[in-house]
Amino acid sequence: ITVVDGDGVEALAGLEQHGPFDLVFVDADKGRYDQYGRWARKHLRPGGILLMDNAYLFGRLLDEGPSPAAMRRAHEEAAEHLYSVCIPTPDGLILAIKPDGVPTA
């Protein structure tokens, strides 16, 4: 495990050289969860796992605003492009697996 400190989206560029990844765990700024999900989808190996914590957004998933909208997009895109489920932990956990043949873009 390597902990990278810094802006999440910017830090991802420095990790790409180490991919493809077996597992990506996201627990970052909620307003960009959709971006983290797209990055993970592109850089996971087939069969790789994406975990996204706080998927219920602390009870604000259906609120208006950029963070709830980004989290909803993360749910929708995981469901559209990966095999996914939202596990009902106290604040939700998206568990998704990248099947063979998923486009990297």
MMTF fields as JSON, N, C-alpha, C and O atoms, coordinates in Angstrom:
{
  "mmtfVersion": "1.0.0",
  "mmtfProducer": "UNKNOWN",
  "numBonds": 419,
  "numAtoms": 420,
  "numGroups": 105,
  "numChains": 1,
  "numModels": 1,
  "chainsPerModel": [1],
  "groupsPerChain": [105],
  "chainIdList": ["A"],
  "bondAtomList": [4, 2, 8, 6, 12, 10, 16, 14, 20, 18, 24, 22, 28, 26, 32, 30, 36, 34, 40, 38, 44, 42, 48, 46, 52, 50, 56, 54, 60, 58, 64, 62, 68, 66, 72, 70, 76, 74, 80, 78, 84, 82, 88, 86, 92, 90, 96, 94, 100, 98, 104, 102, 108, 106, 112, 110, 116, 114, 120, 118, 124, 122, 128, 126, 132, 130, 136, 134, 140, 138, 144, 142, 148, 146, 152, 150, 156, 154, 160, 158, 164, 162, 168, 166, 172, 170, 176, 174, 180, 178, 184, 182, 188, 186, 192, 190, 196, 194, 200, 198, 204, 202, 208, 206, 212, 210, 216, 214, 220, 218, 224, 222, 228, 226, 232, 230, 236, 234, 240, 238, 244, 242, 248, 246, 252, 250, 256, 254, 260, 258, 264, 262, 268, 266, 272, 270, 276, 274, 280, 278, 284, 282, 288, 286, 292, 290, 296, 294, 300, 298, 304, 302, 308, 306, 312, 310, 316, 314, 320, 318, 324, 322, 328, 326, 332, 330, 336, 334, 340, 338, 344, 342, 348, 346, 352, 350, 356, 354, 360, 358, 364, 362, 368, 366, 372, 370, 376, 374, 380, 378, 384, 382, 388, 386, 392, 390, 396, 394, 400, 398, 404, 402, 408, 406, 412, 410, 416, 414],
  "bondOrderList": [1, 1, 1, 1, 1, 1, 1, 1, 1, 1, 1, 1, 1, 1, 1, 1, 1, 1, 1, 1, 1, 1, 1, 1, 1, 1, 1, 1, 1, 1, 1, 1, 1, 1, 1, 1, 1, 1, 1, 1, 1, 1, 1, 1, 1, 1, 1, 1, 1, 1, 1, 1, 1, 1, 1, 1, 1, 1, 1, 1, 1, 1, 1, 1, 1, 1, 1, 1, 1, 1, 1, 1, 1, 1, 1, 1, 1, 1, 1, 1, 1, 1, 1, 1, 1, 1, 1, 1, 1, 1, 1, 1, 1, 1, 1, 1, 1, 1, 1, 1, 1, 1, 1, 1],
  "groupList": [{"groupName": "ILE", "atomNameList": ["N", "CA", "C", "O"], "elementList": ["N", "C", "C", "O"], "formalChargeList": [0, 0, 0, 0], "bondAtomList": [1, 0, 2, 1, 3, 2], "bondOrderList": [1, 1, 2], "singleLetterCode": "I", "chemCompType": "L-PEPTIDE LINKING"}, {"groupName": "THR", "atomNameList": ["N", "CA", "C", "O"], "elementList": ["N", "C", "C", "O"], "formalChargeList": [0, 0, 0, 0], "bondAtomList": [1, 0, 2, 1, 3, 2], "bondOrderList": [1, 1, 2], "singleLetterCode": "T", "chemCompType": "L-PEPTIDE LINKING"}, {"groupName": "VAL", "atomNameList": ["N", "CA", "C", "O"], "elementList": ["N", "C", "C", "O"], "formalChargeList": [0, 0, 0, 0], "bondAtomList": [1, 0, 2, 1, 3, 2], "bondOrderList": [1, 1, 2], "singleLetterCode": "V", "chemCompType": "L-PEPTIDE LINKING"}, {"groupName": "ASP", "atomNameList": ["N", "CA", "C", "O"], "elementList": ["N", "C", "C", "O"], "formalChargeList": [0, 0, 0, 0], "bondAtomList": [1, 0, 2, 1, 3, 2], "bondOrderList": [1, 1, 2], "singleLetterCode": "D", "chemCompType": "L-PEPTIDE LINKING"}, {"groupName": "GLY", "atomNameList": ["N", "CA", "C", "O"], "elementList": ["N", "C", "C", "O"], "formalChargeList": [0, 0, 0, 0], "bondAtomList": [1, 0, 2, 1, 3, 2], "bondOrderList": [1, 1, 2], "singleLetterCode": "G", "chemCompType": "PEPTIDE LINKING"}, {"groupName": "GLU", "atomNameList": ["N", "CA", "C", "O"], "elementList": ["N", "C", "C", "O"], "formalChargeList": [0, 0, 0, 0], "bondAtomList": [1, 0, 2, 1, 3, 2], "bondOrderList": [1, 1, 2], "singleLetterCode": "E", "chemCompType": "L-PEPTIDE LINKING"}, {"groupName": "ALA", "atomNameList": ["N", "CA", "C", "O"], "elementList": ["N", "C", "C", "O"], "formalChargeList": [0, 0, 0, 0], "bondAtomList": [1, 0, 2, 1, 3, 2], "bondOrderList": [1, 1, 2], "singleLetterCode": "A", "chemCompType": "L-PEPTIDE LINKING"}, {"groupName": "LEU", "atomNameList": ["N", "CA", "C", "O"], "elementList": ["N", "C", "C", "O"], "formalChargeList": [0, 0, 0, 0], "bondAtomList": [1, 0, 2, 1, 3, 2], "bondOrderList": [1, 1, 2], "singleLetterCode": "L", "chemCompType": "L-PEPTIDE LINKING"}, {"groupName": "GLN", "atomNameList": ["N", "CA", "C", "O"], "elementList": ["N", "C", "C", "O"], "formalChargeList": [0, 0, 0, 0], "bondAtomList": [1, 0, 2, 1, 3, 2], "bondOrderList": [1, 1, 2], "singleLetterCode": "Q", "chemCompType": "L-PEPTIDE LINKING"}, {"groupName": "HIS", "atomNameList": ["N", "CA", "C", "O"], "elementList": ["N", "C", "C", "O"], "formalChargeList": [0, 0, 0, 0], "bondAtomList": [1, 0, 2, 1, 3, 2], "bondOrderList": [1, 1, 2], "singleLetterCode": "H", "chemCompType": "L-PEPTIDE LINKING"}, {"groupName": "PRO", "atomNameList": ["N", "CA", "C", "O"], "elementList": ["N", "C", "C", "O"], "formalChargeList": [0, 0, 0, 0], "bondAtomList": [1, 0, 2, 1, 3, 2], "bondOrderList": [1, 1, 2], "singleLetterCode": "P", "chemCompType": "L-PEPTIDE LINKING"}, {"groupName": "PHE", "atomNameList": ["N", "CA", "C", "O"], "elementList": ["N", "C", "C", "O"], "formalChargeList": [0, 0, 0, 0], "bondAtomList": [1, 0, 2, 1, 3, 2], "bondOrderList": [1, 1, 2], "singleLetterCode": "F", "chemCompType": "L-PEPTIDE LINKING"}, {"groupName": "LYS", "atomNameList": ["N", "CA", "C", "O"], "elementList": ["N", "C", "C", "O"], "formalChargeList": [0, 0, 0, 0], "bondAtomList": [1, 0, 2, 1, 3, 2], "bondOrderList": [1, 1, 2], "singleLetterCode": "K", "chemCompType": "L-PEPTIDE LINKING"}, {"groupName": "ARG", "atomNameList": ["N", "CA", "C", "O"], "elementList": ["N", "C", "C", "O"], "formalChargeList": [0, 0, 0, 0], "bondAtomList": [1, 0, 2, 1, 3, 2], "bondOrderList": [1, 1, 2], "singleLetterCode": "R", "chemCompType": "L-PEPTIDE LINKING"}, {"groupName": "TYR", "atomNameList": ["N", "CA", "C", "O"], "elementList": ["N", "C", "C", "O"], "formalChargeList": [0, 0, 0, 0], "bondAtomList": [1, 0, 2, 1, 3, 2], "bondOrderList": [1, 1, 2], "singleLetterCode": "Y", "chemCompType": "L-PEPTIDE LINKING"}, {"groupName": "TRP", "atomNameList": ["N", "CA", "C", "O"], "elementList": ["N", "C", "C", "O"], "formalChargeList": [0, 0, 0, 0], "bondAtomList": [1, 0, 2, 1, 3, 2], "bondOrderList": [1, 1, 2], "singleLetterCode": "W", "chemCompType": "L-PEPTIDE LINKING"}, {"groupName": "MET", "atomNameList": ["N", "CA", "C", "O"], "elementList": ["N", "C", "C", "O"], "formalChargeList": [0, 0, 0, 0], "bondAtomList": [1, 0, 2, 1, 3, 2], "bondOrderList": [1, 1, 2], "singleLetterCode": "M", "chemCompType": "L-PEPTIDE LINKING"}, {"groupName": "ASN", "atomNameList": ["N", "CA", "C", "O"], "elementList": ["N", "C", "C", "O"], "formalChargeList": [0, 0, 0, 0], "bondAtomList": [1, 0, 2, 1, 3, 2], "bondOrderList": [1, 1, 2], "singleLetterCode": "N", "chemCompType": "L-PEPTIDE LINKING"}, {"groupName": "SER", "atomNameList": ["N", "CA", "C", "O"], "elementList": ["N", "C", "C", "O"], "formalChargeList": [0, 0, 0, 0], "bondAtomList": [1, 0, 2, 1, 3, 2], "bondOrderList": [1, 1, 2], "singleLetterCode": "S", "chemCompType": "L-PEPTIDE LINKING"}, {"groupName": "CYS", "atomNameList": ["N", "CA", "C", "O"], "elementList": ["N", "C", "C", "O"], "formalChargeList": [0, 0, 0, 0], "bondAtomList": [1, 0, 2, 1, 3, 2], "bondOrderList": [1, 1, 2], "singleLetterCode": "C", "chemCompType": "L-PEPTIDE LINKING"}],
  "groupTypeList": [0, 1, 2, 2, 3, 4, 3, 4, 2, 5, 6, 7, 6, 4, 7, 5, 8, 9, 4, 10, 11, 3, 7, 2, 11, 2, 3, 6, 3, 12, 4, 13, 14, 3, 8, 14, 4, 13, 15, 6, 13, 12, 9, 7, 13, 10, 4, 4, 0, 7, 7, 16, 3, 17, 6, 14, 7, 11, 4, 13, 7, 7, 3, 5, 4, 10, 18, 10, 6, 6, 16, 13, 13, 6, 9, 5, 5, 6, 6, 5, 9, 7, 14, 18, 2, 19, 0, 10, 1, 10, 3, 4, 7, 0, 7, 6, 0, 12, 10, 3, 4, 2, 10, 1, 6],
  "groupIdList": [1, 2, 3, 4, 5, 6, 7, 8, 9, 10, 11, 12, 13, 14, 15, 16, 17, 18, 19, 20, 21, 22, 23, 24, 25, 26, 27, 28, 29, 30, 31, 32, 33, 34, 35, 36, 37, 38, 39, 40, 41, 42, 43, 44, 45, 46, 47, 48, 49, 50, 51, 52, 53, 54, 55, 56, 57, 58, 59, 60, 61, 62, 63, 64, 65, 66, 67, 68, 69, 70, 71, 72, 73, 74, 75, 76, 77, 78, 79, 80, 81, 82, 83, 84, 85, 86, 87, 88, 89, 90, 91, 92, 93, 94, 95, 96, 97, 98, 99, 100, 101, 102, 103, 104, 105],
  "secStructList": [7, 7, 7, 7, 7, 1, 7, 2, 2, 2, 2, 2, 2, 2, 2, 4, 4, 4, 7, 1, 3, 3, 3, 3, 3, 3, 7, 1, 7, 4, 4, 4, 2, 2, 2, 2, 2, 2, 2, 2, 2, 2, 2, 3, 3, 3, 3, 3, 3, 3, 3, 3, 3, 7, 6, 6, 4, 4, 4, 6, 6, 6, 1, 1, 1, 2, 2, 2, 2, 2, 2, 2, 2, 2, 2, 2, 2, 2, 2, 2, 2, 1, 3, 3, 3, 3, 3, 7, 1, 6, 6, 7, 3, 3, 3, 3, 3, 7, 7, 6, 6, 7, 7, 7, 7],
  "xCoordList": [0.846, 0.0, 0.89, 1.858, 0.554, 1.267, 0.265, -0.762, 0.544, -0.302, 0.268, 1.452, -0.59, -0.184, -0.962, -2.193, -0.249, -0.871, -0.882, 0.133, -2.029, -2.125, -3.505, -4.386, -3.687, -4.945, -5.182, -4.323, -6.354, -6.63, -6.542, -5.882, -7.188, -7.186, -5.774, -5.355, -5.042, -3.678, -2.757, -1.896, -2.92, -2.054, -2.233, -1.297, -3.413, -3.657, -2.737, -2.327, -2.413, -1.531, -0.185, 0.398, 0.304, 1.571, 1.509, 2.543, 0.312, 0.153, -0.037, 0.136, -0.386, -0.743, 0.352, 0.06, 1.605, 2.725, 2.786, 3.446, 2.106, 2.13, 0.986, 0.933, 0.078, -1.091, -0.78, 0.343, -1.741, -3.109, -3.17, -2.294, -4.219, -4.356, -5.347, -6.313, -5.08, -5.993, -7.149, -8.259, -6.892, -7.906, -7.665, -6.531, -8.746, -8.703, -9.735, -10.91, -9.29, -10.172, -10.267, -9.25, -11.487, -11.703, -12.381, -13.464, -11.724, -12.281, -11.673, -10.745, -12.199, -11.603, -12.706, -13.819, -12.387, -13.379, -14.58, -14.448, -15.724, -16.935, -17.408, -18.1, -17.056, -17.486, -16.807, -17.145, -15.844, -15.15, -15.162, -14.351, -16.073, -16.133, -16.343, -15.801, -17.113, -17.312, -15.994, -15.753, -15.137, -13.829, -12.932, -12.23, -12.96, -12.157, -12.645, -11.841, -13.947, -14.499, -14.087, -13.752, -14.109, -13.686, -12.207, -11.814, -11.391, -9.965, -9.757, -8.984, -10.443, -10.297, -10.719, -10.041, -11.816, -12.303, -11.248, -11.068, -10.571, -9.548, -8.298, -7.631, -7.974, -6.7, -6.796, -5.776, -7.992, -8.135, -7.875, -8.211, -7.285, -7.164, -8.53, -9.347, -8.813, -10.05, -10.099, -9.124, -11.202, -11.34, -10.95, -11.108, -10.436, -10.037, -11.245, -12.354, -11.018, -12.09, -11.991, -10.911, -13.136, -13.263, -14.131, -15.252, -13.613, -14.364, -14.47, -13.466, -15.691, -15.908, -16.684, -17.856, -16.017, -16.607, -17.548, -17.476, -18.424, -19.367, -20.326, -20.658, -20.762, -21.613, -22.996, -23.676, -23.427, -24.707, -24.52, -25.49, -23.28, -22.935, -23.522, -24.079, -23.386, -23.802, -25.275, -25.659, -26.092, -27.531, -27.917, -29.079, -26.967, -27.249, -27.216, -27.103, -27.31, -27.176, -28.202, -27.901, -29.394, -30.447, -30.576, -31.477, -29.688, -29.716, -29.278, -28.733, -29.527, -29.02, -27.569, -27.147, -26.823, -25.463, -24.453, -24.777, -23.22, -22.196, -21.757, -21.54, -21.622, -21.174, -22.212, -21.854, -23.499, -24.486, -24.585, -24.74, -24.497, -24.578, -23.4, -23.579, -22.189, -21.014, -21.132, -20.763, -21.641, -21.801, -22.85, -22.664, -23.942, -24.947, -24.364, -24.634, -23.564, -22.909, -21.976, -21.902, -21.266, -20.385, -21.175, -20.744, -22.339, -23.218, -23.664, -23.565, -24.154, -24.704, -23.645, -23.902, -22.456, -21.397, -20.855, -20.502, -20.789, -20.371, -21.384, -21.007, -22.665, -23.71, -23.707, -24.001, -23.375, -23.397, -22.192, -22.33, -21.014, -19.785, -19.148, -18.288, -19.549, -18.931, -20.01, -21.194, -19.603, -20.514, -20.475, -19.443, -21.587, -21.517, -22.715, -23.783, -22.479, -23.503, -23.134, -21.958, -24.137, -23.876, -24.173, -25.319, -23.141, -23.267, -23.776, -23.22, -24.823, -25.422, -24.662, -25.19, -23.416, -22.677, -23.314, -24.203, -22.916, -23.562, -23.616, -24.592, -22.585, -22.685, -22.503, -22.194, -22.685, -22.664, -21.263, -20.355, -21.11, -19.835, -20.13, -20.741, -19.699, -19.824, -18.733, -17.556, -19.134, -18.217, -18.452, -19.562, -17.421, -17.567, -16.382, -15.257, -16.661, -15.639, -15.626, -16.673, -14.435, -14.288, -14.309, -13.422, -15.314, -15.349, -14.385, -13.918, -14.094, -13.313, -14.056, -15.286, -13.304, -13.907, -14.467, -15.136, -14.228, -14.715, -13.75, -12.542, -14.285, -13.396, -12.648, -13.166, -11.436, -10.641, -10.973, -10.549, -11.699, -12.035, -13.289, -13.701],
  "yCoordList": [-1.165, 0.0, 1.225, 1.307, 2.168, 3.438, 4.552, 4.623, 5.41, 6.562, 7.741, 8.059, 8.387, 9.551, 10.735, 10.712, 11.767, 12.957, 14.052, 14.303, 14.701, 15.791, 15.821, 15.051, 16.715, 16.785, 15.444, 14.942, 14.878, 13.527, 13.361, 12.439, 14.23, 14.102, 14.297, 13.561, 15.271, 15.504, 14.343, 13.977, 13.769, 12.675, 11.419, 10.632, 11.225, 10.022, 9.922, 8.825, 11.047, 11.018, 10.374, 9.691, 10.583, 10.002, 8.515, 7.858, 7.986, 6.563, 5.709, 4.491, 6.323, 5.57, 4.618, 3.54, 4.999, 4.163, 2.828, 1.896, 2.731, 1.507, 0.556, -0.553, 0.967, 0.167, -0.883, -0.943, -1.7, -1.674, -2.195, -2.931, -1.792, -2.074, -3.196, -3.378, -3.945, -5.003, -4.435, -4.965, -3.354, -2.772, -1.269, -0.82, -0.504, 0.932, 1.221, 0.883, 1.849, 2.251, 3.769, 4.46, 4.288, 5.734, 6.181, 5.711, 7.094, 7.783, 9.17, 9.473, 10.006, 11.315, 12.358, 12.12, 13.518, 14.586, 14.106, 13.684, 14.184, 13.576, 14.255, 13.629, 15.506, 16.239, 15.799, 16.281, 14.879, 14.387, 12.857, 12.261, 12.236, 10.77, 10.246, 9.198, 10.947, 10.498, 10.472, 9.551, 11.471, 11.497, 10.35, 9.731, 10.074, 8.971, 7.63, 6.749, 7.483, 6.253, 6.049, 4.935, 7.115, 7.018, 6.652, 5.822, 7.277, 6.963, 5.491, 4.789, 5.041, 3.644, 2.699, 1.706, 2.995, 2.136, 2.028, 0.961, 3.101, 3.11, 2.339, 1.742, 2.344, 1.8, 0.493, -0.014, -0.061, -1.384, -2.455, -2.283, -3.536, -4.69, -5.362, -5.174, -6.141, -6.923, -7.819, -8.504, -7.816, -8.541, -7.708, -8.152, -6.493, -5.602, -5.056, -5.017, -4.64, -4.227, -2.73, -2.197, -2.075, -0.675, -0.615, -1.122, 0.005, 0.252, 1.758, 2.468, 2.244, 3.68, 3.864, 3.499, 4.435, 4.605, 5.809, 6.695, 5.821, 6.923, 7.12, 8.251, 6.026, 6.081, 6.675, 7.078, 6.74, 7.387, 8.872, 9.584, 9.335, 10.738, 11.309, 12.407, 10.538, 10.996, 11.4, 12.347, 10.669, 10.948, 12.074, 12.478, 12.586, 13.713, 13.323, 14.202, 12.057, 11.582, 12.204, 12.429, 12.481, 13.018, 14.53, 15.107, 15.181, 16.642, 17.275, 16.606, 18.571, 19.352, 19.727, 19.76, 20.006, 20.479, 19.613, 18.516, 20.107, 19.388, 18.057, 17.095, 17.978, 16.715, 15.607, 14.505, 15.857, 14.804, 14.411, 13.231, 15.383, 15.07, 14.199, 13.254, 14.512, 13.718, 12.297, 11.339, 12.154, 10.825, 10.021, 8.826, 10.658, 9.944, 9.483, 8.368, 10.345, 9.941, 8.758, 7.853, 8.751, 7.625, 6.322, 5.293, 6.367, 5.196, 4.777, 3.606, 5.741, 5.441, 4.878, 3.915, 5.473, 5.013, 3.647, 2.831, 3.397, 2.061, 1.019, -0.059, 1.339, 0.395, 0.176, -0.921, 1.216, 1.12, 0.367, -0.379, 0.55, 0.033, -1.14, -1.819, -1.389, -2.432, -3.328, -2.998, -4.451, -5.254, -4.629, -4.673, -4.047, -3.28, -3.526, -3.968, -3.214, -3.27, -2.22, -1.91, -1.681, -0.778, -1.55, -1.914, -1.792, -2.552, -1.612, -0.53, -2.009, -1.104, -1.051, -1.412, -0.596, -0.274, 0.99, 1.55, 1.457, 2.655, 3.84, 4.59, 4.034, 5.11, 4.62, 5.418, 3.348, 2.804, 2.605, 3.397, 1.521, 1.184, 0.606, -0.457, 1.302, 0.753, -0.294, -0.03, -1.47, -2.551, -2.859, -3.22, -2.718, -2.939, -3.747, -3.609, -4.587, -5.413, -5.1, -5.029, -4.915, -4.611, -5.909, -6.749, -6.072, -7.283, -7.155, -6.058, -8.261, -8.23, -7.399, -7.391, -6.702, -5.988, -4.623, -4.027, -4.091, -2.756, -1.737, -1.811, -0.784, 0.232, 0.98, 1.164, 1.407, 2.112, 3.589, 4.259, 4.118, 5.562, 5.851, 7.007],
  "zCoordList": [0.0, 0.0, 0.0, 0.756, -0.849, -0.904, -0.653, -1.329, 0.295, 0.575, -0.199, -0.087, -0.985, -1.761, -1.221, -1.184, -0.803, -0.246, -1.31, -1.96, -1.485, -2.451, -3.067, -2.685, -4.023, -4.758, -5.445, -6.171, -5.206, -5.688, -7.186, -7.666, -7.932, -9.39, -9.94, -10.833, -9.421, -9.881, -9.528, -10.328, -8.364, -7.924, -8.769, -8.91, -9.33, -10.119, -11.327, -11.706, -11.93, -13.099, -12.765, -13.607, -11.567, -11.162, -10.869, -10.754, -10.749, -10.45, -11.693, -11.637, -12.803, -14.004, -14.453, -14.969, -14.265, -14.702, -13.963, -14.423, -12.826, -12.03, -12.369, -11.837, -13.237, -13.579, -14.623, -15.124, -14.955, -14.439, -13.001, -12.545, -12.314, -10.893, -10.642, -11.383, -9.578, -9.143, -8.333, -8.376, -7.589, -6.723, -6.602, -6.437, -6.687, -6.43, -5.346, -5.492, -4.258, -3.164, -3.167, -3.093, -3.254, -3.296, -2.006, -1.658, -1.312, -0.145, -0.181, 0.569, -1.052, -1.326, -1.371, -0.902, -1.94, -2.019, -2.838, -3.986, -2.225, -2.772, -4.051, -4.855, -4.256, -5.437, -6.718, -7.799, -6.605, -7.81, -7.887, -8.596, -7.164, -7.199, -8.61, -8.962, -9.419, -10.787, -11.55, -12.33, -11.338, -12.0, -11.521, -12.321, -10.226, -9.694, -10.245, -10.549, -10.369, -10.932, -12.376, -12.777, -13.159, -14.562, -14.649, -15.468, -13.801, -13.806, -13.45, -14.102, -12.429, -12.006, -13.122, -13.385, -13.767, -14.848, -15.947, -16.535, -16.217, -17.266, -16.846, -17.69, -15.555, -15.101, -14.317, -13.851, -14.163, -13.559, -14.615, -15.786, -14.194, -15.095, -15.18, -14.278, -16.229, -16.236, -14.997, -14.687, -14.309, -13.055, -11.85, -10.713, -12.085, -10.998, -10.254, -10.787, -9.028, -8.125, -7.842, -7.587, -7.892, -7.503, -6.251, -6.243, -5.194, -3.964, -3.774, -3.831, -3.547, -3.336, -2.043, -1.951, -1.046, 0.276, 0.308, -0.544, 1.298, 1.532, 0.358, 0.004, -0.236, -1.419, -1.151, -2.095, 0.1, 0.43, 0.724, 0.986, 0.68, 0.865, 2.15, 2.165, 3.228, 4.56, 4.585, 5.271, 3.827, 3.776, 2.834, 2.803, 2.069, 1.178, -0.299, -1.154, -0.62, -1.99, -2.939, -4.111, -2.45, -3.315, -3.229, -3.837, -2.483, -2.387, -3.704, -4.582, -3.824, -4.949, -4.66, -3.505, -5.704, -5.524, -6.242, -6.696, -6.348, -7.118, -6.507, -7.243, -5.196, -4.595, -4.748, -5.163, -4.425, -4.658, -6.132, -6.447, -7.032, -8.464, -8.897, -9.666, -8.406, -8.752, -8.203, -8.882, -6.986, -6.398, -7.161, -7.392, -7.553, -8.346, -9.682, -10.129, -10.318, -11.57, -11.327, -12.158, -10.204, -9.892, -9.801, -10.322, -9.134, -9.058, -10.457, -10.825, -11.23, -12.553, -13.49, -14.214, -13.481, -14.373, -13.95, -14.801, -12.664, -12.207, -12.666, -13.125, -12.542, -12.951, -14.465, -14.941, -15.207, -16.67, -17.229, -18.199, -16.633, -17.234, -16.497, -17.057, -15.264, -14.451, -13.862, -13.913, -13.309, -12.495, -11.11, -10.44, -10.672, -9.432, -8.528, -8.953, -7.256, -6.227, -5.181, -4.991, -4.513, -3.396, -2.116, -1.849, -1.34, -0.104, 0.988, 1.175, 1.709, 2.707, 4.027, 5.078, 3.955, 5.171, 5.753, 5.112, 6.909, 7.456, 6.488, 6.507, 5.635, 4.652, 3.225, 2.341, 2.981, 1.63, 1.091, 1.345, 0.338, -0.284, -1.662, -1.778, -2.698, -4.044, -4.223, -3.979, -4.648, -4.985, -6.456, -6.847, -7.267, -8.704, -9.221, -8.743, -10.204, -10.829, -12.311, -12.955, -12.841, -14.258, -15.057, -14.905, -15.904, -16.734, -17.916, -18.222, -18.567, -19.8, -20.83, -20.866, -21.665, -22.776, -22.436, -23.281, -21.237, -20.895, -21.505, -21.278, -22.279, -22.844, -21.749, -20.648, -22.054, -21.058, -20.995, -20.054, -21.936, -21.928, -21.138, -21.036]
}
